[in-house]
Amino acid sequence: MAILVDDPVWPAHGRLWAHLVSDADLRELHDFAAASGIPARSFDRDHYDVPEDAVPRLIEAGARHVSGKDLVRALIASGLRVTARERRGL
């Protein structure tokens, strides 16, 4: 099991954001996020949105830095991915 974080490339609210996911278990993800000071409100169905300045701290805490493509591949392979269609409730 691993916690993965991608590059902060998503602009919102005047800053850049990255994604934090687990490749196996949401409980593992929630525990890691809480221990790393990431607020629960940052969780979005299958990932946490994390600000750019948190990424080095997350990597130091044990998150593996991966590309956005690799993060999505791992999330899909884990079975935890929530699709756009599911997000829309279709």
Secondary structure, 3 states (H helix, E strand, C coil): CCEEECCCCEEECCEEEEEEEECCCHHHHHHHHHHCCCCHHHECCCCEEEEHHHHHHHHHCCCEECCHHHHHHHHHHHCCCCCHHHHHCC
